Amino acid sequence: MFDMRAERLLSILMTLQRGHGMTAGELANRLGVSVRTIFRDIDALSGMGVPVYTEPGRGGGIRLIEGYSSDLTGLSSGEAEALALIASPALVGVRELDTPARTALDKLAAAVPSMHQLRAQHARGRLLFDTKPWFRSRDTSPFLDLLRVAIWKNECVQLSYERSNGEQKDYLVEPYALVVKIDTWYLIGRVRQEMRVFRLSRILGMAEAPNTFEREPNFDLQKFWFAWCDNFEKNPPSHYAVEIEITSRGRRKLLDRFGQWFKTKLEPLGDRYRGRKHVTLDFDREDIALRLLFDLAEDVKILSPRGLKQKLHRRSTRVAQITR
């Protein structure tokens, strides 16, 4: 409802800025509302500081004071859409930041001129950026708040971390920044003068370290992150390779659920085909491959490694036994 009114107020203002007055009836016909609604809108514009007045009599109408310009070009349509995007709670993606984000955006909006707020509201009613994947909770790492505090205060932390190969290792980290990519949080930190990236979901434990650190004065978060992502995509980790034959339906299932990991291998197979096609996929660990491929059931045939085939067979046998 508010978005419709924002659009209407903008339309009235832009119409009046053309330099000639219009009666309430003419505006009502143009916008498809009642005359009473137009008068309420005029009162709203006046309350926002727009110098609008009603001139009675023949040849009168609703006008703006001569020489007034609202400078609607001060916020472009692209800038308004950007403002609408950052105002989307889905962009944050976690409960811990929802309330601070909303209050910060409220304060930001209060500093923006009224007409620009209307343009942003107009865009917000037409554009929503939802980053939450299907069937996934919004729960995040229990260490997120502690890391934010440590980063703000330049305090070192001691991490117990599970590496991608399943090995557990302890790190003394100088935490520089947090990054959320879609729905996954990452910590960027310096370990022994080397910048490293840690996935928060793999942090097993965390403790405060007694020392603080000095940040590199030339550290550029965006430059580092995008360079790291580019290198990661060009050289993805290959910890556990599985050779399979997969049906077209199985291919679509994997792309729908885990396209970000298997896109480069599965897309060249084509969309719809008969039978199965051969492909080798890289997984972080054996247990991940076991879980994902078991869910595909008859849509995939495991060729290697032999150990994975045997474990899948034992699991399917147990399932068959308990479902008789």
N, C-alpha and C positions, 0 to 999 in steps of 0.2 A: 504493500500500500504506500509506504513512504517513498519507494523508488518511483512509482507512478507520479507522485506529487512532485518529486525532484525534477523529473522530465518535464512536467507541465510548467513549473516555475521557470525553468530554463527557456522553454518555448515562449512564454509570455515576455520574458526579459529580452530575448533576441528579437521578437516581433516589435516591441516598443522601441528598441534601439535603432530601428530603421528611420525614425525621425517623425513619424506621424502618429497621432493618437488613434485609439480604437475604442469603441464602446464595449461595455461588459458583454452585451449580447453578441457582438461580432467575435469577441474572444471565446465566448462560450460555444458558438457554432464551430469555430475553427478547431477547438480542442475537444469537442464532444462532451462537455460537462454543463452543469447548470450555471445560471448567472450568479446564484448565491455562492457557488464554489469559486467562481472567478473573484468575487469580492473577498472571500477568505484568503485566496492566494495573494491578492494585492496587499492585504494586511500582513501576510507572512513576509512578503518582499520588503515591505516598509520596516518590519521588525528586524530584518537583516541589514538595514542601513541603506537600502536602495531608495533613492529619492523619487518615488513614484507618487503621483497625485491624480485626483479625479477632477476634471474640468466640467462643470455643469452647463446645461443649455445647448442650443443648437450649434453644431460644429464642434462640440466638446468631445469628451471622452477621457480615457485613461492615458496618461502621458508620463514621460520621464522629464526631469528638469533639464533644460537645454544645456548641452555640453557634457552631460554625464556619460561616462563609458565604464562598463563593468570590467573591461579588459578580460573578456572570456578567453582570449588567446593566451593569457598568462599560464594556463594549464592546458597542454595539448591533449588530444584524445588518447595518444599513446601514454602520456604521463598519468592521465586519469586511470587508464587500465592498469598501469603499474601500481598505482596507489591502491586500486581495488584488489590486486593480487596479494600485496603484502598484508592487506587487512584480512586475508583468508586464514582462519584458524588452522585449516588443513595444511597450510604451508609449514607450520611449526611441527605438527604431527605428534606431539607428546603432551600429556596432561600437565607436566611440570611447568611448561612455558605458556600454556593457554592464557591464564589470568594475567601474568606480566605482559604478554603480547597485546592483549586486549586493552589494558590500561594505558600502555605506551602509545598504541594507535589512537586511543581516544584523545590523549594529550596532543599527539601530532595533528589530528584532525581539528582540534580546537585552535591550533595556530594557523590553519589554512583559511583564507577568506571564504565567506559563506557560499559564494557562487561556485568556487572551486570544489567545495565539499559536495555541492549538488551534482557537479559533473562526475566526481568520483563515485557518488552513490548511484548515479545513472549507469556507470560501467559495472559496478559491483553486482547489480541486479542481472547482468548479462554474461558474466564471466566468473567461473569458479575453478580454482586450481586445486584438485583433490589428489594428494600424493599417497594416500593410504591404499596399499594393495588389497585385493579381495581376500576375505577370510583370514585376516591377520589382525592380531591385537595391537593396541597402541602402547603396550607396556615397554618400558625401556630399562636400561641398565640401572641398578640401584646406586651405582657410583657416579651417575651423571651430575647430580648437584654438588657432590664433593669435588669433582674435577673442575666444575665451573668456578668454584671458590678458589681452588688452587691456582687456576689459570689467571684469575683476576689479581691474585696477590703474588704471583711469581714464586709459588712455593713448590718445591720438589715433592714427588710422590713415589712410593715404592709399590710396584705392581707385581702381582702374581698372574701370569698370562699363559693361556693355552695357545700355542702356535698352530698353524694350519695343519701340521703333520701330527698333531695330538700331543706333542712334547710340552711339558710345563716348565716355564722359566721365569725367573725373577728379574725385574728391571728397575733401576733407579732412573726416573724420568723427569726431565724438565718440561712440564706441560705447556705447550704454546697455544693450542687452539682446539676447538671442537668443530666438527663438520658433520652435517647430516645429509646423506645422499639418499633420496627417496625416503626410505623408512629405516635406514641403517646409520648408526652414529659411529664416528671415528674420532680418535684422539691423535693429534699431531704433537709429537714431543721429541726432544733432543736427548739422545742416549750416547754418552761419551763423544760429544761433538758431532754426532751424526743425526740428522733428522729422520725420524721413523714414524710410521703410521700404524696405529693399533685399533682393531675393531672392538668396540665396547662390550659386545656380547661375549667376547672371549676373555674378558678380565674376570679372573676367579677371586681375586682379593685385592684390597688396596689399603695402604696405610700412609699416614702423613710422614714425611721426612723432615728432620729438624732444620734443614738448610733452605735458603732461598737461592735464586739465580738471577743473572742479568740476561735479558732478552737480546738477541742479535738485533741491532738497530735497523738493519736493512732487510729484515725478514718480511716478505710479502706473502700473505696467506693465500690470496687468490692465485698468484703466479706459481707458488709451490704446489698447491692442490691440483690445479689443472695440468701441470707438468707431470705430477705423480700419476694422475688418472690416465693421461695419454700414454705414459710408459707402461702402466699396468695393462691397458687394453692391447698394446702392441706386444707385450711379453707376459701373457697370463700364466699364472702358476700351473704346473702340470705335476701334481703330486700323486695322482692315482688315475691311470689311463684304463678305460674299459672299452673293449671292442664289442660292438653289438650289431644286430640287424633289427631294424625298427619299422613298424608299419606307419602309414600316413597318419592314422589316428593317434598313435603314440607320439609321433613327431609333433603334432598340434598340441597335445597335452603338455609336453615338455616346454614348448615355446610359450604357451599361455602362462605356465607357472614359473618358469625359470629362464625366460628368453634372454635376460641380460647375461647369462652365463653360457648358454649353448647356441645363441643366435648364429654365430659365424660358422658353426659346424652343421647345423640343421637346416638353415635356409637354402643352401645350395642343393639339397635333396629334392627340392620342388614341393608343391603343395599337395596335390592329390596323385597318388600312384598306387599300383596294384602290388600286392605282396609286401616284401620287406626290402629295405635298402641298408647297405653296410655303412657304418660310421664309427669313428673312435671318439669318445667323449672323455674330457678331463674332469675329475672330481677332486675336491680337497682331501677327502679321506675315504677309506673303504666303507665305513658305516653310513656315510651320506649316500654313496652309490647303492649300497644295499637297500636303504629305505626308499630312495626314489625309483629304482628299477623294479622293486617288488610291487610298488603301486601300479606299475604299467601292465602287470600280469601278462596276458596273451599277446600284447602289442609289442613285445620285445623278446629277442633271443640273445642270450649272453654267449659270446664266443670266447672271450678271455677277460681277465685271468681265471684260471681254473679254481683258485680258492674262493673267489666270489660266487662262481657257479655252484660250488658245493654248499656254501652257506645259504644261498637262495633256495636250494633244493631242500635243505634241512628245515628252513623256516616254513616253506610251503607245506612240507609234510606235517609239521606241528599244527599249522592252521587247519589242515584237512582232518587231523585227528580230533581236535577240540570242537569241530563243527559237524561231526557226524550225527 
